[in-house]
Amino acid sequence: MPDKIHLTVATVVERDGLFLLVEETRDGVQVINQPAGHVEPGESVRDAAVRETFEETGWHVHLTGFIGFSHHFAEASGITYYRVSFVAEAETFDTQAEIDADIDAVVWLSLEQLEQRVDGLRSPMVLDCIHRYRRGEVFPMAVFLNT
């Protein structure tokens, strides 16, 4: 029986009013997500967020805030996803980066564009953490100490 609980990370990266997102195909359907992924064994959630953002987008980022924890139960698979979401600042783009094979496209979208595509979100957590960020519900990175 596969593991039914997954610890994931995601970053909210805003630049000039646009959010860094990825389009990926899941179960034959293209969906929109923040740069996000699983925490590897022995890896801190902070390091995982930076790594996943780079692997999925080619952007080097610096974490600037902690949005919080959220969870989503995927009925189709029976998996519960626990997500640790951060705010990050885009620093540099690596034109030579090899983007993860499961990413169809890296896109920058406004909140309005994203809300128009709400049916195409990978999960409700995508829009939820952007709304939390926009409301200023962001904690300092110091809450993580050295983890």
C-alpha positions in Angstrom: 0.0 0.0 0.0 1.6 3.3 -1.0 2.1 6.1 1.4 -1.2 8.0 1.8 0.3 11.1 3.5 2.6 13.4 1.5 4.6 16.4 2.9 4.9 19.0 0.2 6.2 22.6 -0.1 5.2 25.5 -2.4 6.3 29.0 -3.1 4.3 32.2 -3.8 6.5 34.4 -6.0 5.1 37.7 -7.1 6.9 40.1 -9.5 5.3 43.2 -11.0 1.8 42.0 -10.1 2.2 38.6 -11.6 2.6 35.2 -9.9 5.1 32.5 -10.9 3.2 29.4 -11.7 3.6 26.1 -13.6 1.3 24.3 -15.9 1.6 20.5 -15.6 -0.4 17.5 -16.8 -2.0 15.3 -14.2 -4.1 12.3 -15.1 -4.4 13.6 -18.7 -5.5 17.1 -17.6 -3.4 20.2 -17.6 -3.5 22.0 -14.3 -2.0 25.1 -12.8 0.1 25.0 -9.6 2.7 27.1 -7.7 6.2 25.7 -7.9 5.7 22.9 -5.5 6.8 19.4 -4.7 7.7 16.8 -2.1 10.2 17.1 0.7 13.0 14.6 0.3 14.2 12.5 3.3 16.6 14.5 5.4 15.8 17.8 3.6 14.5 20.8 5.4 11.2 22.3 4.2 13.0 25.6 3.4 15.6 23.8 1.3 12.9 21.8 -0.4 10.9 24.9 -1.3 14.0 26.6 -2.9 15.0 23.4 -4.7 11.5 22.7 -6.1 11.1 26.2 -7.3 14.3 26.1 -9.2 13.7 22.6 -10.6 10.2 23.5 -11.9 10.9 27.0 -13.1 14.6 27.8 -13.5 14.3 30.7 -11.0 16.7 31.0 -8.1 14.6 32.4 -5.2 15.1 33.7 -1.7 12.4 32.8 0.9 11.1 35.9 2.6 8.1 34.7 4.6 6.0 31.7 5.8 2.3 31.6 4.7 1.4 28.5 6.7 0.3 24.9 6.5 -2.6 23.6 4.5 -3.9 20.3 3.5 -5.9 18.7 0.7 -7.4 15.3 0.5 -7.4 13.9 -3.1 -10.4 11.6 -3.3 -9.3 9.9 -6.5 -6.0 8.7 -5.0 -6.9 8.7 -1.3 -3.8 10.8 -0.6 -3.7 13.6 1.9 -1.3 16.4 1.0 0.1 18.5 3.8 1.6 21.7 2.3 4.1 24.1 3.8 3.8 27.4 1.8 6.3 30.2 1.6 6.7 33.6 0.0 9.8 33.9 -2.1 11.5 36.6 -4.0 12.7 35.8 -7.6 16.4 36.6 -7.8 17.8 35.3 -11.0 16.6 33.1 -13.9 19.0 30.4 -15.1 18.6 30.2 -18.9 20.5 26.9 -18.9 18.2 25.2 -16.2 16.7 21.9 -17.1 13.0 22.2 -16.1 11.4 19.0 -14.6 10.0 16.8 -17.4 6.5 16.9 -15.9 6.2 20.7 -16.2 4.5 21.8 -19.5 5.1 25.5 -19.1 6.3 28.1 -16.7 3.9 31.1 -16.6 3.5 34.4 -14.9 -0.2 35.2 -14.3 -2.1 38.0 -12.5 -4.5 37.1 -9.7 -7.4 38.0 -12.0 -6.1 35.6 -14.7 -5.7 32.9 -12.2 -9.2 33.4 -10.8 -10.5 33.1 -14.4 -8.9 29.6 -14.6 -10.0 28.4 -11.1 -11.4 25.2 -12.6 -7.9 24.4 -13.8 -6.1 24.6 -10.5 -4.3 21.5 -9.3 -5.9 22.0 -5.9 -7.7 24.7 -3.9 -4.5 25.3 -2.0 -3.1 27.2 -5.1 -5.5 30.1 -4.8 -5.8 29.9 -1.0 -2.2 30.6 -0.3 -2.2 33.5 -2.8 -5.2 35.0 -1.1 -3.5 34.5 2.3 -0.4 36.2 0.9 -2.4 39.1 -0.5 -4.2 39.6 2.9 -0.8 39.9 4.5 -1.1 36.6 6.4 2.6 36.0 6.3 4.9 35.1 9.2 8.6 35.9 9.4 11.0 33.1 8.4 12.4 33.2 12.0 9.6 30.8 13.0 11.6 28.1 11.3 14.9 28.6 13.2 17.4 26.3 11.5 14.9 23.7 10.1 
